């Protein structure tokens, strides 16, 4: 069983055992096949493919810093993942590597450790050594007692780049030193121990977080109110009506994120920030106010051709923004964070009467693609929106299997295609993040949408595609049950019905893995579009 970054109380056993209508012409991207259809736990298990314990130990010895402290900082910052730098906030340099080093710290850390800046950005050992060298130099500067792990806290706070005293206290006590108190462990995908941090009763010698009760957020009772000065009034009229929720990643840790967003000098904000474990949410701006979280005007062509009446309007006018501790490059997101965020998004959509679909709960990177990619390709869109709908009592929408397996819960559904299918997002109106297309010819070579039925039942199958004049007027959808019996072949005209659900029919399915196949075997001279199916 592969485990990763579990609290030690949960993973003790593992540690013990381990001691557009025109013809598509985009450059093809690798299709998503069944071999890539991993469960979230499997994808998460690949987040630490390195043998890290030795790297931490060697850096600690060479630079006379506590090895467990290095591990805890890395866990708090990146969950022991080699992140690739992305910019989320202007003025905040991108973070790199296991230790989330940024800007001048990369340059100085590389110099002190005797490695190249490129190595610091891309190599786990060099990244750890650069941080250890910086931490050691900072300890010398502050004249810290190196023999006491708790005494290192001021140096850790200084290197964090956090300027708010409250956020520094939260970061030190509730993130870094809390990891040391709880312990954590990770394994490589092969099942080898990658890094372990045994629980230690240690207390940071640093000002404690404020002990008096913090006020609840004015719009979400489960949040903490940390008001930001960075907001203004929404415009009057329809352009100021909240219509979408924008999902972001902070490109850093939770405490550093809300600290920066509440700093008047940053010039940016979001309405909410969700921490990595999902145990805490901060509200920074009232939903009725205009936050400063998307630096782009709305282009409906980037969002499936919906809400085109807002074309050219600042996205901030009509959106609520949610930041998440973490990075666009990370390979999975903690289950607790996804759950907490989905509950929050449900609450927002209820209060603001927002449609709960992939066009109204959207990625920052979709709306601002020229300079942003967050929340990244591995945000679990399909399951996330399903959770939002579930918490809001709208579970009747059914199971959606998308053309991008990153959006699917592979225990419930996934897509399988051959290399003859091309991934695209050129034509507006797609579901999720794009679709596959392939030319028609006298071969089956289908795109196969698999869906799992825990018990037998009667289900209606619907399909989503992007319409265009080059689409097949008789695209053959073949319905199979888990026993291998073909139930029907349904031909659909994909020149019409784009950007919506189209009913294929209703059938009785047994328990197990059933499937819908879109075949290429149709009159030549067209393409068929495999975008998404819905089972309800």
Secondary structure, 3 states (H helix, E strand, C coil): CCCCCEEHHHHHHHHHHHCCCCCCCCCCCCCCCHHHCCCHHHHHCCCCCCCCHHHHHHHHHHHCCCHHHHHHHHHHHHCCCCECCCCCCCCCCCEEECCCEEHHHHHHHHHHHCCCHHHHHHCHHHHHHHHHHHHHHHHHHHCCCCCCHHHHHHHHHHHHCCCCHHHHHHHHHHHHHHHHHHCEEEECCCCCEEEEECCCCCCCCCCCCCCCCCCECCCCCCCEECCCCCEEECCCCHHHCCCEEEECCCCECHHHHHHHHCCCCCCCCCCEEECCCCCCEEECCCCCEEECCCCCECCHHHHCCCCHHHCCCEHHHHEEEEEECECCCCCCCCHHHHHHHHHHHHHHHHHHCCCCCCCCEEEHHHHCCCCCCCCCCCCCHHHHHHHHHHHCCCHHHCEEEECCHHHCCCCCEEEECCCCCEEECCCCCCCCCCEEEEECCCCCCCEEEEEEECCCEEEEEEEECCCCCCECCCEEEEEECCCCCEEEEEEECCCCCCCCEEEEEEEEECCEEEEEEECCCCCCCCEEEECEEEEC
